[in-house]
Amino acid sequence: MDFTTLRTQVIELLQREQRLSYRALKRQFALDDEDLEALKDELIYAKRLAVDEDGRVLVWTGGTASAPPPASSVPLPATPDVSPAQGETAPAVPPPPDAERRQLTVMFCDLVDSTKLASHLDPEDWRDVVRAYQRVCTDVIQRYDGHIAQLLGDGLLVYFGYPHAHEDDAQRAVRTGLGIVEVMGTLNSSLAQRQGVRLAIRMGIHTGLVVVGAMGGGGRQEQLALGETPNIAARLQGLAAPDTIVISEATARLVEGYFISHSLGMQDLKGLAHPLRVYRVLHTSETQTRLDVGAIRGLTPLVGRDAEVAFLRERWTQVQDGLGQVVLINGEPGIGKSRLVQVLKEQVAGEKYTRIEYRCASHTQHSALYPVITHLERALAFTHDDTPDDKLRKLEAALAPYAWPLPDTVPLLAALLSLPLPAHAPPLTLTPQRQRQKTLEALLAWLCAEATRHAVLFIVEDLHWIDPSTLEFLTLLMAQEPTARILTVLTCRPEFHPPWPLRAHVTLLTLSRLAHPQAALMMRRMTGDRTLPMEIVQQVVAKTDGVPLFVEELTKTVLESGFLREANGAYELTAPLPPLAIPATLHDSLMARLDRLSTVKTVAQLSATIGRMFAYEVLQAVAPLDEATLQEGLRHLVEAELVYQRGLPPQATYMFKHALIQDAAYQSLLRRTRQQYHQRIAQVLAAQFPDMVDAQPELLAQHYTEAGQSARAITYWQRAGERALQRSANLEAISHLTKGLEVLKTLPDSPERLQHELDLQITLGQALAVTKGYAAPEVEHTYARARELCQQVGETPQLFQVLRGLWNFYLIRLELRTAQELGE
């Protein structure tokens, strides 16, 4: 079957089924890995008819008349009748937003002196030059999954993190820039011969918040990011010298350690009020992982993994005794899989052994044997200055000590490393499939031969991003493992399902989240045993849910926030602590998890607006989706482990697995959309769930507050404070009433506003008196303000409560004259 026919049949099938696994595609159409990769490139990148989900499933996004639309595009049914408050109109839930707020890394690439170059060429020749330049740049951009937002003649505007976020978008942007500089050298060699010109480029990269969505009119629509981020990227491009990349400090912080950069100091950029520190990127560094980078500054101490470390040590002892072992470390992102492996490497560092490490990456999961190749290049000490012949000699020298025929092995591995065959070697005449098989056998023989000399610690990180060929190599190894002195340590996320059975020598080690005391201990270790304010510890522990990476990054954010000062071996707050925002270092990772479920993201966003925990009945009443579609969307969120489910619909309740995941989904909504969602939720709760409102009036208060319905919100903050006070939940009462006073500031002056504030202040005075004591200064301040309000309101029986509160304050402080005056 020719490729065009194959593509047509797959499109028809995918359009009908909506989702197809790669394994099913390979079986149904008898595809090899190369055919599958070509098909994916065509459908995902060239035609943009589908997206990849978790490296295992192809999901149709091109629209169809025969299949139901995805959850994010279902037409809105009539919303249920909700009785709005008098004078209010209950809004319908808006359709899925056509724009999002999100962190984006933007690259602006431009040709240097293009006007001058164009003047020396015929327009037709200049067109050919520009098209060649665009083609080579596009190839590199697509390799790192960048999105070309605009082709501006000789300029390129590229987004990393949209329409699909990745955990390393800033890195991808910088690697793309370096890749473009490299391919421009090859292009210039060709252009010099044909047109007699040489092109130079310059690039600027910046990371920041944008609103991205459809823009345009007159039948022309483009997906554009608005905000200062694209403008800064363009200004940085103007600072760059020919064939160089300039990045902002925001981007530099995200890629620190992965690249070698040179500071260009503080630069004034047009349109910005303050100078910006910028850097010129020189080249990649030797570091490959976050832990490699962290090791330079010092790794965060490991907490709560003593049992797991002891388990790995015990397996290592068995390997040294001649019993091969495999440990598959499974856990969600940030749970500490790589950190555990790092501790094992540290503990065996003084022993005589061989360590081999393969590292899979999201941007290389379609490159056959990429982890193997990069390991060999490191192990053979290849350098940028080595010629192909130099590299070939290093390969032959490394294989020489082993007892196998070099003429059979060297050509296979030379071809794998894209090196020329030795002069004395006959050309390889194997079929591609046979050559691949023999290459895998040679790699396995080399690994097993090494295990006869020394025990081997063989590490493969991030199997969820492994390419099929490397996975096949691991499958071959599993059969050899029990008889070889090899401890194979594999790390993966829950979505990876190993193709081999869990035999006696294969153990699954699943990492759980840290308990709250362990997370607090980790924070204390990060501060060098300096005590943090309890409210910070509580907020970090609550938001991070025991994920070590989240704890680490959020603690760093707090320490760098400027809200703390050190005094007497402890930290204390210099100002009230605002709600902790998602660190920029985690934003891309969290959004990537949501983007992988693009068809149900709307369900996640609406659920996040309700709260971290939400009832199915409430979501169903609010969501503009039919019951089957809603349940399907929730099922996908549960399977992806973004939310937990308890019970079955319609009695089911759900909870976001992590508070930061909920924050990411919520913050990706436009402010206007958030307000509409909150208003709709508040209206539905008031009309259909009166028992819930009576029990938790603060829920309605919060939704009305976020909806901008301040007058309604204040009434419910008052109710929430009174109810908490009745249950002796005095701290909660203070929180509710204080929030009500903050919201009150948004209302214009009026008699109603005065009365609202008086009610809030009196109730707040009661709560403060119980928690801080009747003689506390806060109590006097609250009742004094209430007395002023009584004078402004006029005759009111509430004056008695206010005077009684002030009388208690002065009486207990033994200021008896004032107390007597108030009593009289």
MARNUPA-745780 format. One record per residue (C-alpha): residue in three letters; x, y, z. Coordinates in steps of 0.02 Angstrom, whole numbers, plus 50000, padded with zeros to 5 digits. Layout:
BEGIN
ALAXYZ/...
END
This chain:
BEGIN
MET500005000050000/ASP500725017049952/PHE500865030450087/THR499485041550018/THR498225027250022/LEU498805022250196/ARG498615040050260/THR496855041450187/GLN496295025050267/VAL497025029650437/ILE496195046850431/GLU494515038850392/LEU494705026350534/LEU495315039350659/GLN493935051350609/ARG492665037750645/GLU493425030850806/GLN494135047350874/ARG495525038250972/LEU496705024250914/SER498185016551004/TYR499815015450907/ARG499874996850943/ALA498174994450859/LEU498725004750709/LYS500304994450687/ARG499344978250697/GLN497904983350581/PHE498994990850444/ALA500574980150469/LEU501634995750504/ASP503434995450558/ASP504125008950674/GLU504725019550529/ASP503015019350444/LEU502165023750607/GLU503325038450640/ALA503045045050463/LEU501165043550486/LYS501225052550654/ASP502275066650581/GLU501015068650441/LEU499435068650549/ILE500105077850703/TYR501315090550633/ALA501005092650446/LYS499105091150436/ARG498745095250620/LEU497275083050618/ALA497755073850778/VAL498745075150939/ASP499805062751033/GLU499205057351206/ASP500495050251325/GLY501535043151181/ARG500275028751161/VAL498685035451083/LEU498245045850930/VAL496775057550962/TRP495765065250819/THR495605084350825/GLY495125088150646/GLY493225087950668/THR491965075550600/ALA490145074050555/SER489985055950604/ALA490665055950779/PRO490115065950931/PRO491155081550962/PRO492375081651108/ALA491845088351275/SER492645105151245/SER491585108451091/VAL489865101651138/PRO488495114451099/LEU487695121851254/PRO486015114751303/ALA484755125951387/THR485395129651561/PRO484295124651707/ASP483155137651781/VAL483945146251928/SER483075159652027/PRO484285174152033/ALA484315186752171/GLN483175201552143/GLY483905213352015/GLU485145200451949/THR485125190451789/ALA485735172651800/PRO487055170351664/ALA487195154651562/VAL488875146051571/PRO489885152951426/PRO490475141351289/PRO492235134351306/PRO493385149551297/ASP494275153451134/ALA495755160551230/GLU496785155851382/ARG497955163651507/ARG499555153751512/GLN501435154751532/LEU502275154751362/THR504065155051299/VAL504125165851143/MET505535165851016/PHE505735179450887/CYS506935175350745/ASP507445187450608/LEU508665188750464/VAL510035201850480/ASP510095215450345/SER508745206950243/THR508315223050151/LYS510105224750092/LEU510175206550038/ALA508535207949944/SER509155223049848/HIS510585212649776/LEU509485198549711/ASP508105196449587/PRO506435195349682/GLU506195177549623/ASP507915172549684/TRP507615181549849/ARG505985171949869/ASP506925155549847/VAL508195160949979/VAL506855165750105/ARG505895149550074/ALA507475139350102/TYR507805148850263/GLN506015146150322/ARG506085127650278/VAL507665123750380/CYS507035134050526/THR505335125350522/ASP506165108250525/VAL507095112650686/ILE505565120950765/GLN504475105650732/ARG505825094150802/TYR505565102650971/ASP503675104350948/GLY503665123250936/HIS502165132050861/ILE502495144450720/ALA501235158150756/GLN501755169350612/LEU502915168950463/LEU503305187350440/GLY504305186450279/ASP506075184850347/GLY505455184550527/LEU504765170150631/LEU503665171550785/VAL503685154850877/TYR502775149051035/PHE503365135351152/GLY501995129851271/TYR500525132251153/PRO499415124151095/HIS500185110251201/ALA501305113551350/HIS502845103051389/GLU503805101651550/ASP505335109651470/ASP504665122751350/ALA505995135651393/GLN507355122751360/ARG506535117851197/ALA506535135851140/VAL508395138151176/ARG508835121351096/THR507835126650944/GLY508825142650933/LEU510485133550942/GLY509855120850815/ILE509375134750694/VAL511095142650709/GLU511855125750669/VAL510785121950516/MET511055139450449/GLY512885134850425/THR512385120650309/LEU511135131650218/ASN512425145350192/SER513605132950109/SER512235129049984/LEU511705147249958/ALA513485152949930/GLN513635141049783/ARG511925144849707/GLN511525163149746/GLY513175169549813/VAL512405175649976/ARG512655171850160/LEU511235173550286/ALA511425178550468/ILE510055177450598/ARG509735183750772/MET508505177550900/GLY507685183751060/ILE506805172551187/HIS505725177451336/THR504555168051453/GLY503025175951533/LEU501145176951551/VAL500085179351396/VAL498295177951338/VAL498305166951184/GLY496865163551066/ALA496055167650902/MET496315185150832/GLY495865193150667/GLY494395197150557/GLY493785197350379/GLY493865178550367/ARG495675177850427/GLN496025170850600/GLU497695167950687/GLN498105160650857/LEU499105174650935/ALA499805178151108/LEU499515195451179/GLY500405203851322/GLU502145210651346/THR502995193651325/PRO503035193551133/ASN503575211851132/ILE505025208351248/ALA505575193651140/ALA505585205150989/ARG506595218351082/LEU507855205151139/GLN508055199550958/GLY508565217350917/LEU509965216351048/ALA510695200250978/ALA512275200150873/PRO512205190450708/ASP512015171650732/THR511715173050919/ILE510285170651042/VAL509825182851180/ILE508685177351322/SER507855186451465/GLU508205183351648/ALA506505174851665/THR506995162051533/ALA508775160751600/ARG508115155351770/LEU507105141351691/VAL508575134551589/GLU509945137951715/GLY511285124551710/TYR510735116851545/PHE511655129951440/ILE513215140451452/SER512745158751444/HIS513605175651454/SER512775190051545/LEU512505205751442/GLY512035215551598/MET510525226651623/GLN509765233051461/ASP508475246551430/LEU507115239851315/LYS505915251351226/GLY504215251351309/LEU504815244251476/ALA504875255151631/HIS506375246251706/PRO507975238751633/LEU508015220051605/ARG509485208451636/VAL509855198351479/TYR511025184251428/ARG511825177851270/VAL511725158851252/LEU513385151251198/HIS513065132451192/THR512335117651286/SER513155111751447/GLU513575094051500/THR512105093251620/GLN510585083551563/THR509345082951706/ARG508655093951844/LEU509675084051969/ASP511265087351871/VAL510885105851883/GLY510415104552066/ALA512015095252109/ILE512995110852062/ARG512095121252195/GLY511825106652315/LEU510355094652313/THR508915096052434/PRO509145082852571/LEU508135066952544/VAL506715064852669/GLY505555050252702/ARG506355037352587/ASP507405026852708/ALA506465010652670/GLU506625013052482/VAL508485016652492/ALA508755001152599/PHE507774990852472/LEU508884996652327/ARG510454993152429/GLU509844975452464/ARG509544972552278/TRP511284979052240/THR512024966552362/GLN511124952452272/VAL511844958252106/GLN513604958152176/ASP513284940052226/GLY512864935852045/LEU510964937352046/GLY510354949851916/GLN508934961251972/VAL507724973751895/VAL506854987451996/LEU505504997851912/ILE505255013852013/ASN503525020551977/GLY502775036952031/GLU501965053151977/PRO502995068051915/GLY504025076152052/ILE503815061852176/GLY505695058852188/LYS506095044352072/SER507695051952003/ARG508195058352175/LEU508085040652243/VAL509185034352101/GLN510425048352138/VAL510555042752319/LEU510925024852263/LYS512315031352149/GLU513055041252295/GLN513025026152410/VAL513925014452290/ALA515145027652227/GLY516615020452323/GLU516385002752256/LYS517124994852101/TYR515744993951971/THR515195000451801/ARG513775012951785/ILE512795014751623/GLU511405027751609/TYR510095030251475/ARG508975045451486/CYS507375046851386/ALA506645063951347/SER504965070151287/HIS505685078451131/THR506655062751078/GLN505345049051105/HIS505165047150917/SER507055045950885/ALA507595027750875/LEU508875022851008/TYR509195040951055/PRO509575036851239/VAL510805023451182/ILE511685035051061/THR511875049351185/HIS512555037251316/LEU513845030451195/GLU514375047951144/ARG514665052251328/ALA515515035551369/LEU516675036951218/ALA517095054951266/PHE516625062351098/THR516975081151088/HIS516445094950970/ASP518205095650901/ASP518295076950858/THR518285072550674/PRO517265057350618/ASP518885047550605/ASP519365052650783/LYS517695046250846/LEU517885030050749/ARG519585026950828/LYS518835029851002/LEU517465017250964/GLU518715004050906/ALA519805007051059/ALA518325004751176/LEU517824988251094/ALA519584981251082/PRO519674973351258/TYR518164962351226/ALA518224944951150/TRP517184947050994/PRO517584950050812/LEU517764968650785/PRO517424967950597/ASP515664961950637/THR515294974250778/VAL516154990550734/PRO515184993650571/LEU513524991150661/LEU513945003250801/ALA514785015450683/ALA513185016250581/LEU512195018850741/LEU513305033650785/SER513245040650606/LEU515105037750582/PRO515955032350420/LEU516355013950405/PRO518165008950433/ALA519155008950271/HIS519494990350285/ALA517674985750323/PRO516504979550186/PRO514894989650166/LEU513384983950264/THR512204974350150/LEU510884969850280/THR509064974750265/PRO508594989050382/GLN507614977250494/ARG509044964750505/GLN510334978350535/ARG509264985150676/GLN509104967850754/LYS510974964350745/THR511344981550819/LEU510234977850969/GLU511094960950990/ALA512814969350984/LEU512294982051117/LEU511624968151227/ALA513214957951205/TRP514264973051253/LEU513224975851411/CYS513304957651464/ALA515174956951429/GLU515434971851542/ALA514484962751679/THR515754948551674/ARG517124960951721/HIS516214971151855/ALA514474972551928/VAL513444984651823/LEU512214997751882/PHE511135000551728/ILE509945015351744/VAL508585020251621/GLU507635036051668/ASP505895041351612/LEU505265025751522/HIS503625034851485/TRP504615044151349/ILE505575029151283/ASP505655025951096/PRO505085008851031/SER506835003050981/THR507595006451152/LEU506104997951232/GLU506434982751122/PHE508234982651182/LEU507644982651364/THR506464968251325/LEU507924958151257/LEU508914962151415/MET507524955851529/ALA507794938051468/GLN509664939151506/GLU509524948351672/PRO509454933851798/THR511134926951741/ALA512074943451731/ARG512794954251869/ILE511694968951822/LEU510544979451931/THR509364987651809/VAL508485002551887/LEU507075009751782/THR506015025051821/CYS504315028751748/ARG502675037451777/PRO501035028051806/GLU500505029451624/PHE501945018051569/HIS501474999651559/PRO502974987951541/PRO502824975151400/TRP503714961751500/PRO502984951551644/LEU503484954851825/ARG504554939351853/ALA505434934752014/HIS506944945751975/VAL505854960751926/THR505154971452067/LEU503954986152057/LEU504334999952182/THR502955013052190/LEU503365029452278/SER502025037452384/ARG501855055552432/LEU502685062552589/ALA501665063952747/HIS501375081552812/PRO502725080352948/GLN503975074252816/ALA503555088752700/ALA503785100952845/LEU505455092652887/MET506005094452706/MET505625113052715/ARG506635114752875/ARG508115105652794/MET508025117852648/THR508155132752766/GLY509665125652858/ASP508595121753010/ARG507945139553021/THR506135139753076/LEU504835146352954/PRO503225154753012/MET501895141653041/GLU500675149652919/ILE501965147652779/VAL502295129552824/GLN500435125752828/GLN500105134152661/VAL501565125552573/VAL501125108552646/ALA499295110652596/LYS499675116152418/THR501035103452380/ASP500145087852444/GLY501745078652487/VAL502565079552314/PRO504405083152350/LEU504705093352192/PHE503205104352231/VAL503805106652410/GLU505545111352349/GLU505015123852217/LEU503655132152321/THR504845133952469/LYS506135141952354/THR504795154052293/VAL504395158952473/LEU506225161252519/GLU506495172452367/SER504865182052386/GLY505515196252495/PHE504165193052626/LEU505405185352750/ARG506855191552855/GLU508035181552963/ALA508085185253150/ASN508805174753291/GLY509015159053186/ALA507245159553117/TYR506265167752978/GLU504855179853012/LEU503625188352896/THR503895206552850/ALA502135208452777/PRO500515198552768/LEU500775182752665/PRO499785182952502/PRO499135166652427/LEU500605157152354/ALA500665157352164/ILE501225142952055/PRO503125144152032/ALA503665147351853/THR504735131651864/LEU503155120951888/HIS501945130151776/ASP502415121351614/SER502395104251697/LEU500655106751768/MET499945113751606/ALA500715099351508/ARG499705087051611/LEU498105096651573/ASP498505099051389/ARG498715080251365/LEU496855079351402/SER496365093551288/THR494645086451248/VAL494115086951431/LYS495075102251489/THR493455112151498/VAL492785099651626/ALA494385101751728/GLN494285120751719/LEU492465121551772/SER492775108951911/ALA494255119151972/THR493135134351982/ILE491935125052098/GLY493375120452214/ARG494685107352250/MET493295095652308/PHE491665095652212/ALA490075085352206/TYR489485077352045/GLU487735084552072/VAL488415102252080/LEU489525100151927/GLN488105092351829/ALA486935106751874/VAL488215119451816/ALA489055111151667/PRO488395114251491/LEU488595095851449/ASP487445080951436/GLU487635067551570/ALA488565054951461/THR489845067751402/LEU490115074451578/GLN490395057151651/GLU491585052751509/GLY492575068551542/LEU492695064851728/ARG493215046951689/HIS494675053451587/LEU495205065051728/VAL495145050651852/GLU496125038951737/ALA497445052351713/GLU497555053651903/LEU497155072151902/VAL495655069552015/TYR495115056352140/GLN493355049252141/ARG492335043352290/GLY490685034752259/LEU489705033352097/PRO488705046752006/PRO487545054852048/GLN488135053152229/ALA489985054152182/THR491175067152248/TYR492845071652168/MET494435079952228/PHE495915086752130/LYS497425076152171/HIS498495091652195/ALA498015109352241/LEU499275115652113/ILE498415105951974/GLN496785114352022/ASP497665131252023/ALA498395128151850/ALA496705123451776/TYR495855138351859/GLN497175151251815/SER497155146151632/LEU495405153751618/LEU495175171651564/ARG494635183051707/ARG492985186551619/THR492635167851600/ARG493065164651782/GLN491815177851837/GLN490455170351729/TYR490815152851796/HIS490805158951977/GLN489175168451955/ARG488325153451877/ILE488955141952016/ALA488335153952149/GLN486625155152068/VAL486475136252055/LEU487015133352235/ALA485765146152300/ALA484315139052200/GLN484615120252202/PHE485695116552354/PRO484975126652501/ASP485585113952630/MET487365115852568/VAL487205134852577/ASP486535134052755/ALA487945122652810/GLN489345131752714/PRO488835149552673/GLU490685153552643/LEU490575143552480/LEU489265155252410/ALA490205170252480/GLN491795165052390/HIS490915162152223/TYR489995178852232/THR491635187452277/GLU492555180152128/ALA491055184152017/GLY491205202552063/GLN489495202252150/SER490125211152305/ALA488455215752382/ARG487845197652379/ALA489555191352438/ILE489565202252594/THR487905195352654/TYR488585177652645/TRP490265182252725/GLN489255189052870/ARG488235172952881/ALA489835162552872/GLY490615172453014/GLU489075170853124/ARG488925152153092/ALA490765149253131/LEU490595159253291/GLN489095148753344/ARG490175133053325/SER491635141053420/ALA492655140553259/ASN493325157753303/LEU494845158153189/GLU493745153553041/ALA492505167053094/ILE493895180153094/SER494425174552921/HIS492665175552849/LEU492275192452927/THR493945199952875/LYS493645194252697/GLY491935202452703/LEU492725218852758/GLU493965217852613/VAL492555215052488/LEU491595229452566/LYS492935241652507/THR492405238652327/LEU490655245652358/PRO490225264252342/ASP489775274352497/SER487965272052547/PRO486905269152703/GLU486835250552658/ARG488735249652654/LEU488845257752826/GLN487605245252897/HIS488535230452819/GLU490185236352894/LEU489395238853064/ASP488695221153065/LEU490385213953013/GLN491385224053141/ILE490245219353287/THR490345200753245/LEU492215202153217/GLY492425210453387/GLN491585195453471/ALA492745183153382/LEU494315193253422/ALA493845194753605/VAL493715175853621/THR495335171853527/LYS496475186153581/GLY495675191453745/TYR494515205853789/ALA496005217253821/ALA496855214553654/PRO497205230453552/GLU496325222753401/VAL494715221653503/GLU494775240153551/HIS495145245053369/THR493685234853303/TYR492405241453429/ALA493045259353410/ARG492735258353224/ALA491015250953258/ARG490625265853374/GLU491075277953234/LEU489915268453118/CYS488485269353245/GLN488675288253247/GLN488595288653056/VAL487125276653045/GLY486125286053177/GLU484955278953307/THR485265260253316/PRO485055246953452/GLN486745239953400/LEU487585254053495/PHE487305244253657/GLN488355229453592/VAL489735241253539/LEU489805250653704/ARG489755234153799/GLY491255227853699/LEU492245243753734/TRP491735243353919/ASN492425225653936/PHE494065230953854/TYR494385245653973/LEU493745236554126/ILE494955222054105/ARG496395234054070/LEU495915242754235/GLU495605259254147/LEU494125261254262/ARG493665279454231/THR493435276154046/ALA492495260154085/GLN491345269754203/GLU490985282954071/LEU490545269453945/GLY489465260254071/GLU488475275854113/
END
